């Protein structure tokens, strides 16, 4: 599990690309996450 500073660094890196924009889709590249992404959430769009 990543440490909080690593997560914060990642958040700061992607924030400028997301704020004020609409996320149309997301790709889950690792299906073996600690908390799996439900099938319902894998198909979210809009």
PDB file of N, H, CA, C and O in Angstrom:
ATOM      1  N   UNK A   1       0.854  -1.177   0.000  1.00  0.00           N
ATOM      2  CA  UNK A   1       0.000   0.000   0.000  1.00  0.00           C
ATOM      3  C   UNK A   1       0.901   1.241   0.000  1.00  0.00           C
ATOM      4  O   UNK A   1       1.844   1.316   0.787  1.00  0.00           O
ATOM      5  N   UNK A   2       0.619   2.211  -0.872  1.00  0.00           N
ATOM      6  H   UNK A   2      -0.147   2.150  -1.511  1.00  0.00           H
ATOM      7  CA  UNK A   2       1.476   3.396  -0.934  1.00  0.00           C
ATOM      8  C   UNK A   2       1.361   4.241   0.336  1.00  0.00           C
ATOM      9  O   UNK A   2       0.313   4.287   0.981  1.00  0.00           O
ATOM     10  N   UNK A   3       2.435   4.887   0.666  1.00  0.00           N
ATOM     11  H   UNK A   3       3.286   4.850   0.142  1.00  0.00           H
ATOM     12  CA  UNK A   3       2.429   5.807   1.799  1.00  0.00           C
ATOM     13  C   UNK A   3       1.723   7.095   1.388  1.00  0.00           C
ATOM     14  O   UNK A   3       1.655   7.419   0.202  1.00  0.00           O
ATOM     15  N   UNK A   4       1.204   7.820   2.358  1.00  0.00           N
ATOM     16  H   UNK A   4       1.259   7.556   3.321  1.00  0.00           H
ATOM     17  CA  UNK A   4       0.445   9.039   2.087  1.00  0.00           C
ATOM     18  C   UNK A   4       1.226  10.055   1.249  1.00  0.00           C
ATOM     19  O   UNK A   4       0.643  10.638   0.335  1.00  0.00           O
ATOM     20  N   UNK A   5       2.527  10.299   1.515  1.00  0.00           N
ATOM     21  H   UNK A   5       3.001   9.825   2.258  1.00  0.00           H
ATOM     22  CA  UNK A   5       3.242  11.261   0.652  1.00  0.00           C
ATOM     23  C   UNK A   5       3.250  10.857  -0.823  1.00  0.00           C
ATOM     24  O   UNK A   5       3.190  11.720  -1.699  1.00  0.00           O
ATOM     25  N   UNK A   6       3.325   9.550  -1.107  1.00  0.00           N
ATOM     26  H   UNK A   6       3.374   8.849  -0.396  1.00  0.00           H
ATOM     27  CA  UNK A   6       3.302   9.092  -2.500  1.00  0.00           C
ATOM     28  C   UNK A   6       1.941   9.351  -3.132  1.00  0.00           C
ATOM     29  O   UNK A   6       1.854   9.750  -4.293  1.00  0.00           O
ATOM     30  N   UNK A   7       0.889   9.125  -2.370  1.00  0.00           N
ATOM     31  H   UNK A   7       0.960   8.801  -1.427  1.00  0.00           H
ATOM     32  CA  UNK A   7      -0.468   9.356  -2.871  1.00  0.00           C
ATOM     33  C   UNK A   7      -0.671  10.847  -3.125  1.00  0.00           C
ATOM     34  O   UNK A   7      -1.254  11.230  -4.139  1.00  0.00           O
ATOM     35  N   UNK A   8      -0.196  11.683  -2.213  1.00  0.00           N
ATOM     36  H   UNK A   8       0.277  11.371  -1.389  1.00  0.00           H
ATOM     37  CA  UNK A   8      -0.332  13.134  -2.370  1.00  0.00           C
ATOM     38  C   UNK A   8       0.451  13.621  -3.585  1.00  0.00           C
ATOM     39  O   UNK A   8      -0.024  14.494  -4.312  1.00  0.00           O
ATOM     40  N   UNK A   9       1.623  13.081  -3.813  1.00  0.00           N
ATOM     41  H   UNK A   9       2.009  12.373  -3.223  1.00  0.00           H
ATOM     42  CA  UNK A   9       2.417  13.444  -4.990  1.00  0.00           C
ATOM     43  C   UNK A   9       1.679  13.070  -6.268  1.00  0.00           C
ATOM     44  O   UNK A   9       1.659  13.842  -7.227  1.00  0.00           O
ATOM     45  N   UNK A  10       1.077  11.892  -6.280  1.00  0.00           N
ATOM     46  H   UNK A  10       1.093  11.266  -5.500  1.00  0.00           H
ATOM     47  CA  UNK A  10       0.300  11.456  -7.452  1.00  0.00           C
ATOM     48  C   UNK A  10      -0.899  12.373  -7.670  1.00  0.00           C
ATOM     49  O   UNK A  10      -1.189  12.769  -8.799  1.00  0.00           O
ATOM     50  N   UNK A  11      -1.597  12.711  -6.577  1.00  0.00           N
ATOM     51  H   UNK A  11      -1.361  12.390  -5.659  1.00  0.00           H
ATOM     52  CA  UNK A  11      -2.768  13.592  -6.676  1.00  0.00           C
ATOM     53  C   UNK A  11      -2.372  14.951  -7.252  1.00  0.00           C
ATOM     54  O   UNK A  11      -3.053  15.476  -8.133  1.00  0.00           O
ATOM     55  N   UNK A  12      -1.294  15.509  -6.764  1.00  0.00           N
ATOM     56  H   UNK A  12      -0.741  15.082  -6.048  1.00  0.00           H
ATOM     57  CA  UNK A  12      -0.845  16.818  -7.263  1.00  0.00           C
ATOM     58  C   UNK A  12      -0.436  16.753  -8.731  1.00  0.00           C
ATOM     59  O   UNK A  12      -0.585  17.728  -9.468  1.00  0.00           O
ATOM     60  N   UNK A  13       0.076  15.606  -9.148  1.00  0.00           N
ATOM     61  H   UNK A  13       0.197  14.814  -8.549  1.00  0.00           H
ATOM     62  CA  UNK A  13       0.492  15.459 -10.535  1.00  0.00           C
ATOM     63  C   UNK A  13      -0.671  15.411 -11.510  1.00  0.00           C
ATOM     64  O   UNK A  13      -0.577  15.938 -12.618  1.00  0.00           O
ATOM     65  N   UNK A  14      -1.782  14.773 -11.099  1.00  0.00           N
ATOM     66  H   UNK A  14      -1.859  14.345 -10.199  1.00  0.00           H
ATOM     67  CA  UNK A  14      -2.920  14.642 -12.018  1.00  0.00           C
ATOM     68  C   UNK A  14      -3.959  15.743 -11.853  1.00  0.00           C
ATOM     69  O   UNK A  14      -4.775  15.958 -12.750  1.00  0.00           O
ATOM     70  N   UNK A  15      -3.943  16.446 -10.718  1.00  0.00           N
ATOM     71  H   UNK A  15      -3.280  16.271  -9.990  1.00  0.00           H
ATOM     72  CA  UNK A  15      -4.950  17.474 -10.454  1.00  0.00           C
ATOM     73  C   UNK A  15      -5.070  18.515 -11.567  1.00  0.00           C
ATOM     74  O   UNK A  15      -6.193  18.817 -11.969  1.00  0.00           O
ATOM     75  N   UNK A  16      -3.981  19.078 -12.085  1.00  0.00           N
ATOM     76  H   UNK A  16      -3.069  18.832 -11.758  1.00  0.00           H
ATOM     77  CA  UNK A  16      -4.112  20.095 -13.133  1.00  0.00           C
ATOM     78  C   UNK A  16      -4.795  19.574 -14.399  1.00  0.00           C
ATOM     79  O   UNK A  16      -5.361  20.351 -15.168  1.00  0.00           O
ATOM     80  N   UNK A  17      -4.740  18.278 -14.610  1.00  0.00           N
ATOM     81  H   UNK A  17      -4.280  17.647 -13.986  1.00  0.00           H
ATOM     82  CA  UNK A  17      -5.340  17.692 -15.805  1.00  0.00           C
ATOM     83  C   UNK A  17      -6.820  17.371 -15.608  1.00  0.00           C
ATOM     84  O   UNK A  17      -7.538  17.140 -16.581  1.00  0.00           O
ATOM     85  N   UNK A  18      -7.282  17.355 -14.350  1.00  0.00           N
ATOM     86  H   UNK A  18      -6.699  17.542 -13.560  1.00  0.00           H
ATOM     87  CA  UNK A  18      -8.658  16.945 -14.071  1.00  0.00           C
ATOM     88  C   UNK A  18      -9.578  18.082 -13.638  1.00  0.00           C
ATOM     89  O   UNK A  18     -10.752  18.102 -14.009  1.00  0.00           O
ATOM     90  N   UNK A  19      -9.063  19.023 -12.862  1.00  0.00           N
ATOM     91  H   UNK A  19      -8.110  19.007 -12.561  1.00  0.00           H
ATOM     92  CA  UNK A  19      -9.906  20.097 -12.329  1.00  0.00           C
ATOM     93  C   UNK A  19     -10.509  20.902 -13.471  1.00  0.00           C
ATOM     94  O   UNK A  19      -9.798  21.376 -14.356  1.00  0.00           O
ATOM     95  N   UNK A  20     -11.824  21.049 -13.438  1.00  0.00           N
ATOM     96  H   UNK A  20     -12.402  20.664 -12.718  1.00  0.00           H
ATOM     97  CA  UNK A  20     -12.539  21.806 -14.462  1.00  0.00           C
ATOM     98  C   UNK A  20     -12.872  20.997 -15.696  1.00  0.00           C
ATOM     99  O   UNK A  20     -13.443  21.530 -16.648  1.00  0.00           O
ATOM    100  N   UNK A  21     -12.531  19.736 -15.699  1.00  0.00           N
ATOM    101  H   UNK A  21     -12.067  19.303 -14.926  1.00  0.00           H
ATOM    102  CA  UNK A  21     -12.806  18.864 -16.838  1.00  0.00           C
ATOM    103  C   UNK A  21     -13.762  17.749 -16.439  1.00  0.00           C
ATOM    104  O   UNK A  21     -13.991  17.520 -15.252  1.00  0.00           O
ATOM    105  N   UNK A  22     -14.311  17.067 -17.411  1.00  0.00           N
ATOM    106  H   UNK A  22     -14.125  17.253 -18.376  1.00  0.00           H
ATOM    107  CA  UNK A  22     -15.188  15.923 -17.176  1.00  0.00           C
ATOM    108  C   UNK A  22     -14.408  14.659 -17.502  1.00  0.00           C
ATOM    109  O   UNK A  22     -13.828  14.532 -18.580  1.00  0.00           O
ATOM    110  N   UNK A  23     -14.403  13.735 -16.565  1.00  0.00           N
ATOM    111  H   UNK A  23     -14.875  13.838 -15.689  1.00  0.00           H
ATOM    112  CA  UNK A  23     -13.747  12.446 -16.781  1.00  0.00           C
ATOM    113  C   UNK A  23     -14.732  11.550 -17.513  1.00  0.00           C
ATOM    114  O   UNK A  23     -15.768  11.182 -16.960  1.00  0.00           O
ATOM    115  N   UNK A  24     -14.418  11.196 -18.749  1.00  0.00           N
ATOM    116  H   UNK A  24     -13.577  11.494 -19.198  1.00  0.00           H
ATOM    117  CA  UNK A  24     -15.334  10.413 -19.575  1.00  0.00           C
ATOM    118  C   UNK A  24     -15.213   8.920 -19.337  1.00  0.00           C
ATOM    119  O   UNK A  24     -16.194   8.193 -19.488  1.00  0.00           O
ATOM    120  N   UNK A  25     -14.048   8.453 -18.974  1.00  0.00           N
ATOM    121  H   UNK A  25     -13.251   9.044 -18.852  1.00  0.00           H
ATOM    122  CA  UNK A  25     -13.872   7.033 -18.676  1.00  0.00           C
ATOM    123  C   UNK A  25     -12.579   6.846 -17.881  1.00  0.00           C
ATOM    124  O   UNK A  25     -11.718   7.725 -17.853  1.00  0.00           O
ATOM    125  N   UNK A  26     -12.465   5.716 -17.255  1.00  0.00           N
ATOM    126  H   UNK A  26     -13.164   5.002 -17.278  1.00  0.00           H
ATOM    127  CA  UNK A  26     -11.243   5.344 -16.541  1.00  0.00           C
ATOM    128  C   UNK A  26     -10.957   3.885 -16.841  1.00  0.00           C
ATOM    129  O   UNK A  26     -11.876   3.080 -16.992  1.00  0.00           O
ATOM    130  N   UNK A  27      -9.712   3.558 -16.924  1.00  0.00           N
ATOM    131  H   UNK A  27      -8.965   4.211 -16.801  1.00  0.00           H
ATOM    132  CA  UNK A  27      -9.305   2.182 -17.191  1.00  0.00           C
ATOM    133  C   UNK A  27      -8.649   1.624 -15.934  1.00  0.00           C
ATOM    134  O   UNK A  27      -7.696   2.204 -15.414  1.00  0.00           O
ATOM    135  N   UNK A  28      -9.158   0.507 -15.454  1.00  0.00           N
ATOM    136  H   UNK A  28      -9.933   0.036 -15.877  1.00  0.00           H
ATOM    137  CA  UNK A  28      -8.559  -0.178 -14.310  1.00  0.00           C
ATOM    138  C   UNK A  28      -7.526  -1.149 -14.869  1.00  0.00           C
ATOM    139  O   UNK A  28      -7.884  -2.163 -15.468  1.00  0.00           O
ATOM    140  N   UNK A  29      -6.263  -0.845 -14.677  1.00  0.00           N
ATOM    141  H   UNK A  29      -5.972  -0.021 -14.190  1.00  0.00           H
ATOM    142  CA  UNK A  29      -5.196  -1.669 -15.253  1.00  0.00           C
ATOM    143  C   UNK A  29      -4.793  -2.825 -14.341  1.00  0.00           C
ATOM    144  O   UNK A  29      -4.203  -3.802 -14.803  1.00  0.00           O
ATOM    145  N   UNK A  30      -5.103  -2.722 -13.060  1.00  0.00           N
ATOM    146  H   UNK A  30      -5.582  -1.928 -12.684  1.00  0.00           H
ATOM    147  CA  UNK A  30      -4.742  -3.779 -12.118  1.00  0.00           C
ATOM    148  C   UNK A  30      -6.008  -4.261 -11.426  1.00  0.00           C
ATOM    149  O   UNK A  30      -6.558  -3.555 -10.581  1.00  0.00           O
ATOM    150  N   UNK A  31      -6.468  -5.434 -11.767  1.00  0.00           N
ATOM    151  H   UNK A  31      -6.021  -6.008 -12.454  1.00  0.00           H
ATOM    152  CA  UNK A  31      -7.715  -5.945 -11.190  1.00  0.00           C
ATOM    153  C   UNK A  31      -7.517  -6.512  -9.789  1.00  0.00           C
ATOM    154  O   UNK A  31      -8.493  -6.884  -9.138  1.00  0.00           O
ATOM    155  N   UNK A  32      -6.279  -6.586  -9.312  1.00  0.00           N
ATOM    156  H   UNK A  32      -5.486  -6.283  -9.841  1.00  0.00           H
ATOM    157  CA  UNK A  32      -6.002  -7.153  -7.988  1.00  0.00           C
ATOM    158  C   UNK A  32      -5.750  -6.045  -6.967  1.00  0.00           C
ATOM    159  O   UNK A  32      -4.779  -6.099  -6.211  1.00  0.00           O
ATOM    160  N   UNK A  33      -6.618  -5.052  -6.950  1.00  0.00           N
ATOM    161  H   UNK A  33      -7.407  -5.008  -7.564  1.00  0.00           H
ATOM    162  CA  UNK A  33      -6.502  -3.954  -6.000  1.00  0.00           C
ATOM    163  C   UNK A  33      -6.953  -4.411  -4.621  1.00  0.00           C
ATOM    164  O   UNK A  33      -7.674  -5.400  -4.493  1.00  0.00           O
ATOM    165  N   UNK A  34      -6.526  -3.687  -3.588  1.00  0.00           N
ATOM    166  H   UNK A  34      -5.940  -2.884  -3.692  1.00  0.00           H
ATOM    167  CA  UNK A  34      -6.932  -4.035  -2.223  1.00  0.00           C
ATOM    168  C   UNK A  34      -8.448  -4.011  -2.096  1.00  0.00           C
ATOM    169  O   UNK A  34      -9.036  -4.900  -1.480  1.00  0.00           O
ATOM    170  N   UNK A  35      -9.085  -2.993  -2.678  1.00  0.00           N
ATOM    171  H   UNK A  35      -8.608  -2.271  -3.179  1.00  0.00           H
ATOM    172  CA  UNK A  35     -10.534  -2.906  -2.726  1.00  0.00           C
ATOM    173  C   UNK A  35     -10.924  -2.960  -4.192  1.00  0.00           C
ATOM    174  O   UNK A  35     -10.799  -1.962  -4.902  1.00  0.00           O
ATOM    175  N   UNK A  36     -11.390  -4.102  -4.654  1.00  0.00           N
ATOM    176  H   UNK A  36     -11.491  -4.913  -4.077  1.00  0.00           H
ATOM    177  CA  UNK A  36     -11.704  -4.257  -6.077  1.00  0.00           C
ATOM    178  C   UNK A  36     -12.731  -3.235  -6.570  1.00  0.00           C
ATOM    179  O   UNK A  36     -13.623  -2.826  -5.827  1.00  0.00           O
ATOM    180  N   UNK A  37     -12.594  -2.841  -7.804  1.00  0.00           N
ATOM    181  H   UNK A  37     -11.869  -3.173  -8.408  1.00  0.00           H
ATOM    182  CA  UNK A  37     -13.544  -1.940  -8.449  1.00  0.00           C
ATOM    183  C   UNK A  37     -14.713  -2.795  -8.923  1.00  0.00           C
ATOM    184  O   UNK A  37     -14.526  -3.751  -9.675  1.00  0.00           O
ATOM    185  N   UNK A  38     -15.922  -2.448  -8.480  1.00  0.00           N
ATOM    186  H   UNK A  38     -16.074  -1.672  -7.868  1.00  0.00           H
ATOM    187  CA  UNK A  38     -17.087  -3.252  -8.843  1.00  0.00           C
ATOM    188  C   UNK A  38     -17.353  -3.171 -10.346  1.00  0.00           C
ATOM    189  O   UNK A  38     -16.959  -2.211 -11.008  1.00  0.00           O
ATOM    190  N   UNK A  39     -18.015  -4.173 -10.860  1.00  0.00           N
ATOM    191  H   UNK A  39     -18.335  -4.953 -10.322  1.00  0.00           H
ATOM    192  CA  UNK A  39     -18.360  -4.213 -12.290  1.00  0.00           C
ATOM    193  C   UNK A  39     -19.176  -2.975 -12.663  1.00  0.00           C
ATOM    194  O   UNK A  39     -19.000  -2.414 -13.745  1.00  0.00           O
ATOM    195  N   UNK A  40     -20.070  -2.551 -11.765  1.00  0.00           N
ATOM    196  H   UNK A  40     -20.214  -3.006 -10.887  1.00  0.00           H
ATOM    197  CA  UNK A  40     -20.903  -1.360 -12.002  1.00  0.00           C
ATOM    198  C   UNK A  40     -20.020  -0.122 -12.218  1.00  0.00           C
ATOM    199  O   UNK A  40     -20.258   0.653 -13.145  1.00  0.00           O
ATOM    200  N   UNK A  41     -19.018   0.061 -11.379  1.00  0.00           N
ATOM    201  H   UNK A  41     -18.825  -0.568 -10.626  1.00  0.00           H
ATOM    202  CA  UNK A  41     -18.147   1.232 -11.492  1.00  0.00           C
ATOM    203  C   UNK A  41     -17.186   1.142 -12.659  1.00  0.00           C
ATOM    204  O   UNK A  41     -16.721   2.173 -13.144  1.00  0.00           O
ATOM    205  N   UNK A  42     -16.877  -0.044 -13.121  1.00  0.00           N
ATOM    206  H   UNK A  42     -17.255  -0.882 -12.728  1.00  0.00           H
ATOM    207  CA  UNK A  42     -15.978  -0.195 -14.260  1.00  0.00           C
ATOM    208  C   UNK A  42     -16.621   0.316 -15.544  1.00  0.00           C
ATOM    209  O   UNK A  42     -15.920   0.639 -16.503  1.00  0.00           O
ATOM    210  N   UNK A  43     -17.939   0.391 -15.567  1.00  0.00           N
ATOM    211  H   UNK A  43     -18.508   0.129 -14.788  1.00  0.00           H
ATOM    212  CA  UNK A  43     -18.648   0.804 -16.773  1.00  0.00           C
ATOM    213  C   UNK A  43     -19.207   2.218 -16.691  1.00  0.00           C
ATOM    214  O   UNK A  43     -20.015   2.604 -17.536  1.00  0.00           O
ATOM    215  N   UNK A  44     -18.798   3.000 -15.694  1.00  0.00           N
ATOM    216  H   UNK A  44     -18.142   2.686 -15.007  1.00  0.00           H
ATOM    217  CA  UNK A  44     -19.290   4.370 -15.567  1.00  0.00           C
ATOM    218  C   UNK A  44     -18.775   5.228 -16.711  1.00  0.00           C
ATOM    219  O   UNK A  44     -17.634   5.084 -17.150  1.00  0.00           O
ATOM    220  N   UNK A  45     -19.610   6.098 -17.175  1.00  0.00           N
ATOM    221  H   UNK A  45     -20.537   6.216 -16.818  1.00  0.00           H
ATOM    222  CA  UNK A  45     -19.217   7.050 -18.218  1.00  0.00           C
ATOM    223  C   UNK A  45     -20.006   8.333 -18.020  1.00  0.00           C
ATOM    224  O   UNK A  45     -21.114   8.307 -17.484  1.00  0.00           O
ATOM    225  N   UNK A  46     -19.434   9.468 -18.457  1.00  0.00           N
ATOM    226  H   UNK A  46     -18.534   9.489 -18.892  1.00  0.00           H
ATOM    227  CA  UNK A  46     -20.165  10.717 -18.401  1.00  0.00           C
ATOM    228  C   UNK A  46     -19.829  11.577 -17.295  1.00  0.00           C
ATOM    229  O   UNK A  46     -20.396  12.661 -17.162  1.00  0.00           O
TER     230      UNK A  46
END
